[in-house]
Amino acid sequence: MLVIGTVVFFAISTFGGLALVSEQRAARETLSAEQGALAALVANRSGAALVFGDQALAQENLDALGAVPHVQSACLYDSAQQLFAGFSAERASTKCPELHGQDAALLNGDSLTVEVPVVLDDTVGTLVLMSSLQPLRERLGEQARTWAITGTIGGALALLLAALLERLISGPIRRVNAVAESVSRGGDTGLRAPVESRDEVGKLADAFNRMLDRLDEQTQRLKLQAEYNEVLFQRSPLPVLVIDPALGHCVDCNDAAVTIYGFSTREETLATSAADVSTELQYDGTPSAEAIVPRVQAALAGVPQVYDWRHRRLDGSEFDAEVHLARFGPDEAPLLLTSLFDVTERKQTAAQLTRLNEALETRVEERTQQLANSNRELSDTISRLQLAQGELVRSERLASLGSLVAGVAHELNTPLGSVLLVATTLGDGLEDLRRQLESGELKRSALQSFLAQQSEAQALIVRNARRAAELIGRFKQVAVDQTSEQRRRFDLGEVVNEVLGTLQPRIRKTPHQVIVEVPDGLQMDSYPGPLGQVITNLVLNAIIHGLQDDAGVVRVIARAVGDTDIELQVCDNGVGIPAENLPRIFDPFFTTKLGEGGSGLGLHIVYSLVQRSLGGQIGVDSKVGQGAQFFVRLPRSAPQAEQAE
């Protein structure tokens, strides 16, 4: 406000002073012009009075000037420059100024004097008119008062404008400045300047606040960077040093570096050079002073270096360290950041491992020879086991065939026994008929009774003979299938029934029931022999291992899967299979009836026949106490023998 008031006062004063000077000059010129015109008028009227020597007329013309307030005196001189008539506004003795012989107005003190020649045909005299400068002073005083009023009003308006500017501009700026001062003194970057408007000052405050926000962010980043550097450098467990290659020694280091070299203070560490903390020779016999040169040059070229280096402590002891050397800093004064990792124990361990490896190599060679011998023995043993396994598989199949023969014999006993009984009965009846005929005691009724008995016997013999023939044909087909493994087209239901028919002698000896749910028309082009053996082994496995002594049910179920596959299921409601045994049930020689007649080859034979001969897949699902379900997925058309293998 003081500056604005001073500037406005100076401006108004300067302009007012210039205006007053200009006004004074203009008023004086105006007054001079008026005086000149008035003097010329009086001189024209006084010319005749001078020519005719009429002083009264001349005095009358001069006295007429008394009506002009600012005229002080007027004097009329004749051609001889003698006073002819005079006028004084004070009515006292006339005071006439001296003639100066100039046409222009002459300023003399507080008076203005004008000389005008009196001319008719020639110059007959001179009129000197002297006027007061009072009108000029009054005009200037009026102008001064006007400018004083104007200056006062202007100053007041300036102060009002200054107050308004202080409120709109200076105040907000001062408050922004106060926040800036607080931030600069106390460093509290959380302070913010108030945004009081949307004008330039408000934008300035907003920009200042954004600057503080960025300053706060930068401060936080700098703090984090400082903490980060503190953790990475000073608190790092690894020794870290900063080397100035131009000086040839350290310029900074952390406490771990002081400790690893055995110094007591950081200053002692910084006073050492690379040669002071290195052994005389490195691993390959190269002097340390020569070996370090290419490492430093490569690092200064921007290629980080990682290498092993032999160091020496203050007490003379030596240690091995892995050195990481990297360049940082400006191009004109680059620095090298060096970090160390003590690998003394690692190298000792490596040396021990080398010695151990050499010993192990010797032992491995010996052991390899032993293993080679053992492998040869194992190969021979495996060959013998494979032969034994093949023999066991063949024995299993022969046992199955023996069971088939036993079943055939058992099944044929009934119809053949009936035939034998009827034939014996017919023989006895025929012998009685012959005796009656030879003795002549044959009666018609006896003959008719014999013929009726013979007719029934013949029918019974035919039925049992046909049944025996059917059984023989069925068993023959099963036997042929199991021994020949020939491929043919067949109905799955017929093969299942034929196979289960051969098992009836064994099934009838148990309390169990076998239910077949195989629809008609499931045609297959496959190997009925291996398929029958699969069904036999699965059903007998369910009876022996699943149902055991408690009465149960075994279901043989088949269904078509699309147009190309058939799924066969053998399910029981027995004791189930423990979860730990499920992954091993198809392994050879795995059985839970070891020593009780189980060979452990039944399910392995099933797995081999399904996978190889029939080209299918087999799986099992079982829970203890809920029975077991075997799923066999077979193609309707089995692959060729080479493909199945």
For each residue, the residues with C-beta under 8 A, 3 or more apart:
1: 4 5 159 162 163 166
2: 5 6
3: 6 7
4: 1 7 8 158 159 161 162 165
5: 1 2 8 9 155 158 159 162
6: 2 3 9 10
7: 3 4 10 11 158
8: 4 5 11 12 154 155 158
9: 5 6 12 13 151 155
10: 6 7 13 14
11: 7 8 14 15
12: 8 9 15 16 147 150 151 154 155
13: 9 10 16 17 151
14: 10 11 17 18
15: 11 12 18 19
16: 12 13 19 20 144 147 148 150 151
17: 13 14 20 21
18: 14 15 21 22
19: 15 16 22 23 143 147
20: 16 17 23 24 140 143 144 147
21: 17 18 24 25
22: 18 19 25 26
23: 19 20 26 27 139 140 143
24: 20 21 27 28 136 140
25: 21 22 28 29
26: 22 23 29 30
27: 23 24 30 31 135 136 139 140
28: 24 25 31 32 107 112 133 136
29: 25 26 32 33
30: 26 27 33 34
31: 27 28 34 35 70 112 131 133 135 136
32: 28 29 35 36 104 105 112 114
33: 29 30 36 37
34: 30 31 37 38
35: 31 32 38 39 105 112 114 129 131
36: 32 33 39 40 105 114 116
37: 33 34 40 41
38: 34 35 41 42 65 68 71 129
39: 35 36 42 43 74 114 115 116 127 128 129
40: 36 37 43 44 116
41: 37 38 44 45
42: 38 39 45 46 61 62 64 65 74 116 127 129
43: 39 40 46 47 116 117 118 119 125 127
44: 40 41 47 118
45: 41 42 48 49 61
46: 42 43 49 50 57 58 61 62 76 85 118 125 127
47: 43 44 50 51 118 119 120 124 125
48: 45 51 52 54 57 120
49: 45 46 52 53 54 55 57 58 61 76 84 85
50: 46 47 53 58 76 78 79 84 118 124 125
51: 47 48 120 124
52: 48 49
53: 49 50
54: 48 49 57 58
55: 49 58 59 84 85
56: 59 60
57: 46 48 49 54 60 61
58: 46 49 50 54 55 61 62 76 84 85
59: 55 56 62 63 85 86 87
60: 56 57 63 64
61: 42 45 46 49 57 58 64 85
62: 42 46 58 59 65 74 76 85 86 87
63: 59 60 66 87
64: 42 60 61 67
65: 38 42 62 68 71 74 87 129
66: 63 71 87 89
67: 64
68: 38 65 71 131
69: 135
70: 31 131 132 134 135
71: 38 65 66 68 74 87 89 129 130 131 132
72: 88 89 90 111 130 131 132
73: 86 87 88 89 94 95 96 97 129 130
74: 39 42 62 65 71 86 87 127 128 129 130
75: 83 85 86 87 94 96 97 127 128
76: 46 49 50 58 62 83 84 85 86 118 125 126 127
77: 81 82 83 84 99 125 126 127 128
78: 50 81 82 84 124 125
79: 50 123 124 125
80:
81: 77 78 99 126
82: 77 78
83: 75 76 77 86 94 96
84: 49 50 55 58 76 77 78 125
85: 46 49 55 58 59 61 62 75 76
86: 59 62 73 74 75 76 83 94 96
87: 59 62 63 65 66 71 73 74 75 94
88: 72 73 91 92 93 94 95
89: 66 71 72 73
90: 72
91: 88
92: 88 95
93: 88
94: 73 75 83 86 87 88
95: 73 88 92
96: 73 75 83 86 128
97: 73 75 100 108 111 113 128 130
98:
99: 77 81 115 126 128
100: 97 106 113 115
101: 115
102: 106 115
103: 115 116
104: 32
105: 32 35 36 112 113 114
106: 100 102 112 113 114 115
107: 28 111 112 113 133
108: 97 111 112 113
109:
110: 132 133 134
111: 72 97 107 108 130 131 132 133
112: 28 31 32 35 105 106 107 108 130 131 132 133
113: 97 100 105 106 107 108 128 129 130 131
114: 32 35 36 39 105 106 128 129 130 131
115: 39 99 100 101 102 103 106 126 127 128
116: 36 39 40 42 43 103 126 127 129
117: 43 123 125 126 127
118: 43 44 46 47 50 76 123 124 125 126 127
119: 43 47 122 123 124
120: 47 48 51 124
121:
122: 119
123: 79 117 118 119 126
124: 47 50 51 78 79 118 119 120
125: 43 46 47 50 76 77 78 79 84 117 118
126: 76 77 81 99 115 116 117 118 123
127: 39 42 43 46 74 75 76 77 115 116 117 118
128: 39 74 75 77 96 97 99 113 114 115
129: 35 38 39 42 65 71 73 74 113 114 116
130: 71 72 73 74 97 111 112 113 114
131: 31 35 68 70 71 72 111 112 113 114
132: 70 71 72 110 111 112 135
133: 28 31 107 110 111 112 136 137
134: 70 110 137 138
135: 27 31 69 70 132 138 139
136: 24 27 28 31 133 139 140
137: 133 134 140 141
138: 134 135 141 142
139: 23 27 135 136 142 143
140: 20 23 24 27 136 137 143 144
141: 137 138 144 145
142: 138 139 145 146
143: 19 20 23 139 140 146 147
144: 16 20 140 141 147 148
145: 141 142 148 149
146: 142 143 149 150
147: 12 16 19 20 143 144 150 151
148: 16 144 145 151 152
149: 145 146 152 153
150: 12 16 146 147 153 154
151: 9 12 13 16 147 148 154 155
152: 148 149 155 156
153: 149 150 156 157
154: 8 12 150 151 157 158
155: 5 8 9 12 151 152 158 159
156: 152 153 159 160
157: 153 154 160 161
158: 4 5 7 8 154 155 161 162
159: 1 4 5 155 156 162 163
160: 156 157 163 164
161: 4 157 158 164 165
162: 1 4 5 158 159 165 166
163: 1 159 160 166 167
164: 160 161 167 168
165: 4 161 162 168 169 170
166: 1 162 163 169 170 171
167: 163 164 170 171
168: 164 165 171 172 197 199 201
169: 165 166 172 173 201
170: 165 166 167 173 174
171: 166 167 168 174 175
172: 168 169 175 176 194 196 197 201 202 204 205
173: 169 170 176 177 201 204
174: 170 171 177 178
175: 171 172 178 179 193 194
176: 172 173 179 180 193 201 204 205 208
177: 173 174 180 181
178: 174 175 181 182
179: 175 176 182 183 191 192 193 208
180: 176 177 183 184 193 208
181: 177 178 184 185
182: 178 179 185 186 188 191
183: 179 180 186 187 188 189 191 212
184: 180 181 187
185: 181 182
186: 182 183
187: 183 184
188: 182 183 191
189: 183 212 215 216 219
190: 216
191: 179 182 183 188 212
192: 179 209 212
193: 175 176 179 180 205 208 209 212
194: 172 175 205
195: 202 205 206 209
196: 172 201 202 205
197: 168 172 201 202
198: 202 203
199: 168 202 203
200: 203 204
201: 168 169 172 173 176 196 197 204 205
202: 172 195 196 197 198 199 205 206
203: 198 199 200 206 207
204: 172 173 176 200 201 207 208
205: 172 176 193 194 195 196 201 202 208 209
206: 195 202 203 209 210
207: 203 204 210 211
208: 176 179 180 193 204 205 211 212
209: 192 193 195 205 206 212 213
210: 206 207 213 214
211: 207 208 214 215
212: 183 189 191 192 193 208 209 215 216
213: 209 210 216 217
214: 210 211 217 218
215: 189 211 212 218 219
216: 189 190 212 213 219 220
217: 213 214 220 221
218: 214 215 221 222
219: 189 215 216 222 223
220: 216 217 223 224
221: 217 218 224 225
222: 218 219 225 226
223: 219 220 226 227
224: 220 221 227 228
225: 221 222 228 229
226: 222 223 229 230
227: 223 224 230 231
228: 224 225 231 232
229: 225 226 232 233 234
230: 226 227 233 234 235
231: 227 228 234 235 236
232: 228 229 235 236 240
233: 229 230 236 240 254
234: 229 230 231 254 255
235: 230 231 232 254
236: 231 232 233 240 254 256 339
237: 256
238: 256 339 340 341
239: 253 254 256 257 259 260 261 321 339 340
240: 232 233 236 253 254 256 257 337 338 339 340
241: 250 252 253 254 257 269 337 338 339 340
242: 250 251 252 253 335 336 337 338
243: 249 250 251 274 335 336 338
244: 247 248 249 250 251 333 335 336
245: 248 296 300 334 335 336
246: 333
247: 244 251
248: 244 245 273 274
249: 243 244 270 271 272 273 274
250: 241 242 243 244 253 257 269 270 272
251: 242 243 244 247 270 335
252: 241 242 270
253: 239 240 241 242 250 257 258 266 269 270
254: 233 234 235 236 239 240 241 257 258
255: 234 258 259 266
256: 236 237 238 239 240 259 260
257: 239 240 241 250 253 254 260 261 269 340
258: 253 254 255 261 263 264 265 266 268 269
259: 239 255 256 262
260: 239 256 257 311 313 319 321 340 342
261: 239 257 258 269 272 277 311 313 314
262: 259 313 314 315 317
263: 258 266 268 269 272 314
264: 258 268
265: 258 268 269
266: 253 255 258 263 269 270
267: 270 271
268: 258 263 264 265 271 272
269: 241 250 253 257 258 261 263 265 266 272
270: 249 250 251 252 253 266 267
271: 249 267 268
272: 249 250 261 263 268 269 276 277
273: 248 249 276 277
274: 243 248 249 277 278 288 292
275: 278 288 289
276: 272 273 312
277: 261 272 273 274 311 312 313
278: 274 275 282 288 292 309 310 311 312
279: 282 288 310 311 312 318
280: 287 288
281: 285 286 287 288 310
282: 278 279 285 286 287 288 291 309 310
283: 308 310
284: 291
285: 281 282
286: 281 282 290 291
287: 280 281 282 290 291
288: 274 275 278 279 280 281 282 291 292 310
289: 275 292 293
290: 286 287 293
291: 282 284 286 287 288 294 295
292: 274 278 288 289 295 296
293: 289 290 296 297
294: 291 297 298
295: 291 292 298 299 305 307 323 325
296: 245 292 293 299 300 325 336
297: 293 294 300 301
298: 294 295 301 303 305
299: 295 296 302 303 304 305 325 326 327 336
300: 245 296 297 327 334 336
301: 297 298 327
302: 299 327
303: 298 299
304: 299 324 325 326 327
305: 295 298 299 323 324 325 326
306: 322 323 324 325
307: 295 322 323 325
308: 283 320 321 322 323 343 347
309: 278 282 320 321 322 323
310: 278 279 281 282 283 288 318 319 320
311: 260 261 277 278 279 318 319 320 321 340
312: 276 277 278 279 316 317 318
313: 260 261 262 277 316 317 318 319
314: 261 262 263
315: 262
316: 312 313
317: 262 312 313
318: 279 310 311 312 313
319: 260 310 311 313 342 344
320: 308 309 310 311 342 343 344 346 347
321: 239 260 308 309 311 340 341 342 343 344
322: 306 307 308 309 340 341 343
323: 295 305 306 307 308 309 338 339 340
324: 304 305 306 338 339 340 341
325: 295 296 299 304 305 306 307 336 337 338
326: 299 304 305 336 337
327: 299 300 301 302 304 334 335 336 337
328: 334 335 336 337
329: 333 334 335
330: 333 334
331: 334
332:
333: 244 246 329 330
334: 245 300 327 328 329 330 331
335: 242 243 244 245 251 327 328 329
336: 242 243 244 245 296 299 300 325 326 327 328
337: 240 241 242 325 326 327 328
338: 240 241 242 243 323 324 325
339: 236 238 239 240 241 323 324
340: 238 239 240 241 257 260 311 321 322 323 324
341: 238 321 322 324
342: 260 319 320 321 345
343: 308 320 321 322 346 347
344: 319 320 321 347 348
345: 342 348 349
346: 320 343 349 350
347: 308 320 343 344 350 351
348: 344 345 351 352
349: 345 346 352 353
350: 346 347 353 354
351: 347 348 354 355
352: 348 349 355 356
353: 349 350 356 357
354: 350 351 357 358
355: 351 352 358 359
356: 352 353 359 360
357: 353 354 360 361
358: 354 355 361 362
359: 355 356 362 363
360: 356 357 363 364
361: 357 358 364 365
362: 358 359 365 366
363: 359 360 366 367
364: 360 361 367 368
365: 361 362 368 369
366: 362 363 369 370
367: 363 364 370 371
368: 364 365 371 372
369: 365 366 372 373
370: 366 367 373 374
371: 367 368 374 375
372: 368 369 375 376
373: 369 370 376 377
374: 370 371 377 378
375: 371 372 378 379
376: 372 373 379 380
377: 373 374 380 381
378: 374 375 381 382
379: 375 376 382 383
380: 376 377 383 384
381: 377 378 384 385
382: 378 379 385 386
383: 379 380 386 387
384: 380 381 387 388
385: 381 382 388 389
386: 382 383 389 390
387: 383 384 390 391
388: 384 385 391 392
389: 385 386 392 393 588 601
390: 386 387 393 394
391: 387 388 394 395
392: 388 389 395 396 599 601
393: 389 390 396 397 601 605
394: 390 391 397 398
395: 391 392 398 399
396: 392 393 399 400 599 601 602 605
397: 393 394 400 401 482 533 605
398: 394 395 401 402
399: 395 396 402 403
400: 396 397 403 404 482 533 536
401: 397 398 404 405 479 482 483
402: 398 399 405 406
403: 399 400 406 407 502 506
404: 400 401 407 408 475 478 479 482 502
405: 401 402 408 409 479
406: 402 403 409 410 505
407: 403 404 410 411 475 502 503 504 505 506
408: 404 405 411 412 471 472 475 502
409: 405 406 412 413
410: 406 407 413 505
411: 407 408 414 471 475 501 504 505
412: 408 409 415 416 468 471 472
413: 409 410 416 417
414: 411 417 418 464
415: 412 418 419 463 464 465 467 468 471
416: 412 413 419 420 464 468
417: 413 414 420 421
418: 414 415 421 422 460 464
419: 415 416 422 423 460 461 464 465 468
420: 416 417 423 424
421: 417 418 424 425
422: 418 419 425 426 457 460 461 464
423: 419 420 426 427 457 461
424: 420 421 427 428
425: 421 422 428 429 453 457
426: 422 423 429 430 453 454 457
427: 423 424 430 431
428: 424 425 431 432
429: 425 426 432 433 450 453 454
430: 426 427 433 434 450
431: 427 428 434 435
432: 428 429 435 436
433: 429 430 436 437 442 446 447 450
434: 430 431 437 438
435: 431 432 438 439
436: 432 433 439 441 442 443 446
437: 433 434 440 442
438: 434 435
439: 435 436 442
440: 437
441: 436
442: 433 436 437 439 446 447
443: 436 446 447
444: 447 448
445: 448 449
446: 433 436 442 443 449 450
447: 433 442 443 444 450 451
448: 444 445 451 452
449: 445 446 452 453
450: 429 430 433 446 447 453 454
451: 447 448 454 455
452: 448 449 455 456
453: 425 426 429 449 450 456 457
454: 426 429 450 451 457 458
455: 451 452 458 459
456: 452 453 459 460
457: 422 423 425 426 453 454 460 461
458: 454 455 461 462
459: 455 456 462 463
460: 418 419 422 456 457 463 464
461: 419 422 423 457 458 464 465
462: 458 459 465 466
463: 415 459 460 466 467
464: 414 415 416 418 419 422 460 461 467 468
465: 415 419 461 462 468 469
466: 462 463 469 470
467: 415 463 464 470 471
468: 412 415 416 419 464 465 471 472
469: 465 466 472 473
470: 466 467 473 474
471: 408 411 412 415 467 468 474 475
472: 408 412 468 469 475 476
473: 469 470 476 477
474: 470 471 477 478 498 501 502
475: 404 407 408 411 471 472 478 479 502
476: 472 473 479 480
477: 473 474 480 481 498
478: 404 474 475 481 482 498 499 502 532
479: 401 404 405 475 476 482 483
480: 476 477 483 484 486 529
481: 477 478 484 485 486 495 527 528 529 532
482: 397 400 401 404 478 479 485 529 532 533
483: 401 479 480 529
484: 480 481 529
485: 481 482 527 529 530 613
486: 480 481 527 529
487: 525 526 527 638
488: 525 528
489: 523 524 525
490: 494 495 523 524 526 528
491: 494 495 520 521 522 523 524
492: 495 496 518 522 523 524 558 566 568
493: 496 497 516 518 519 520 522 558
494: 490 491 497 498
495: 481 490 491 492 498 499 528 531 532 535
496: 492 493 499 500 516 518 535 556 558
497: 493 494 500 501 516
498: 474 477 478 494 495 501 502 532
499: 478 495 496 502 503 532 535 536
500: 496 497 503 504 507 514 516 535 539 556
501: 411 474 497 498 504
502: 403 404 407 408 474 475 478 498 499 536
503: 407 499 500 506 507 514 536 539 540
504: 407 411 500 501 507 508
505: 406 407 410 411 508 509
506: 403 407 503 509 510 540 543
507: 500 503 504 510 512 514 543
508: 504 505
509: 505 506
510: 506 507 543 547
511: 549 550 551 552
512: 507 543 547 551 552 553 554
513: 551 552 553 554
514: 500 503 507 539 553 554 555 556
515: 553 554 555 556
516: 493 496 497 500 555 556
517: 555 556 557 558
518: 492 493 496 522 556 557 558
519: 493 522 558 559
520: 491 493
521: 491
522: 491 492 493 518 519 558 560 566
523: 489 490 491 492 636
524: 489 490 491 492 531 566 634 636 637 638
525: 487 488 489 636 637 638
526: 487 490 531 614 634 635 636 637 638
527: 481 485 486 487 530 531 613 614 638
528: 481 488 490 495 531 532
529: 480 481 482 483 484 485 486 532 533
530: 485 527 533 534 609 613 614
531: 495 524 526 527 528 534 535 609 614 634
532: 478 481 482 495 498 499 528 529 535 536
533: 397 400 482 529 530 536 537 605 606 609
534: 530 531 537 538 606 609 610 614 632
535: 495 496 499 500 531 532 538 539 556 568 570
536: 400 499 502 503 532 533 539 540
537: 533 534 540 541 602 603 605 606
538: 534 535 541 542 570 606 630 632
539: 500 503 514 535 536 542 543 554 556 570
540: 503 506 536 537 543 544 602
541: 537 538 544 545 546 602 603
542: 538 539 545 546 547 554 570 571 572 574 628
543: 506 507 510 512 539 540 546 547 554 572
544: 540 541 547 548 593 598
545: 541 542 548 574 592 593 598
546: 541 542 543 552 554 572 574 575 576 627 628
547: 510 512 542 543 544 550 551 552 554 572 573 574 575
548: 544 545 574 575
549: 511
550: 511 547 574
551: 511 512 513 547
552: 511 512 513 546 547 572 573 574
553: 512 513 514 515 572 573
554: 512 513 514 515 539 542 543 546 547 570 571 572
555: 514 515 516 517 569 570 571 572
556: 496 500 514 515 516 517 518 535 539 568 569 570
557: 517 518 568 569 570 571
558: 492 493 496 517 518 519 522 566 567 568 569
559: 519 566 567
560: 522 563 565 566
561: 564 565 566 567 633
562: 565
563: 560 636
564: 561 635 636 637
565: 560 561 562 633 634 635 636
566: 492 522 524 558 559 560 561 633 634 635 636
567: 558 559 561 631 632 633 634
568: 492 535 556 557 558 631 632 634
569: 555 556 557 558 629 630 631 632
570: 535 538 539 542 554 555 556 557 629 630 632
571: 542 554 555 557 627 628 629 630
572: 542 543 546 547 552 553 554 555 627 628
573: 547 552 553 626 627
574: 542 545 546 547 548 550 552 627 628
575: 546 547 548 624 625 627
576: 546 622 623 624 625 626 627 628
577: 581 582 585 620 622 624 628
578: 581 582 624
579: 582 623 624
580: 583
581: 577 578 584 585 590 592
582: 577 578 579 585 620 622
583: 580
584: 581 587 590
585: 577 581 582 590 603 620
586: 590 603 604 606 607 618
587: 584 590 600 604
588: 389 600 601 604
589: 599 600 601 604
590: 581 584 585 586 587 600 603 604
591: 594 598 599 600
592: 545 581 598
593: 544 545 596 597 598
594: 591 598 600
595:
596: 593
597: 593
598: 544 545 591 592 593 594 602
599: 392 396 589 591 602
600: 587 588 589 590 591 594 604
601: 389 392 393 396 588 589 604 605
602: 396 537 540 541 598 599 605 606
603: 537 541 585 586 590 606 607
604: 586 587 588 589 590 600 601 607 608
605: 393 396 397 533 537 601 602 608 609
606: 533 534 537 538 586 602 603 609 610 618
607: 586 603 604 610 611 618
608: 604 605 611 612 613
609: 530 531 533 534 605 606 612 613 614
610: 534 606 607 613 614 616 617 618 632 634
611: 607 608 614 615 616 617 618
612: 608 609 615 644 645
613: 485 527 530 608 609 610 638 641 644
614: 526 527 530 531 534 609 610 611 634 635 638 644
615: 611 612 634 635 638 639 643 644
616: 610 611 632 633 634 635
617: 610 611 632 633
618: 586 606 607 610 611 630 631 632 633
619: 630 631
620: 577 582 585 628 629 630 631
621: 628 629 631
622: 576 577 582 626 627 628 629
623: 576 579 626
624: 575 576 577 578 579
625: 575 576
626: 573 576 622 623
627: 546 571 572 573 574 575 576 622
628: 542 546 571 572 574 576 577 620 621 622
629: 569 570 571 620 621 622
630: 538 569 570 571 618 619 620
631: 567 568 569 618 619 620 621
632: 534 538 567 568 569 570 610 616 617 618
633: 561 565 566 567 616 617 618
634: 524 526 531 565 566 567 568 610 614 615 616 638
635: 526 564 565 566 614 615 616 638 639
636: 523 524 525 526 563 564 565 566
637: 524 525 526 564
638: 487 524 525 526 527 613 614 615 634 635 644
639: 615 635 643 644
640: 643 644
641: 613 644 645
642: 645
643: 615 639 640
644: 612 613 614 615 638 639 640 641
645: 612 641 642
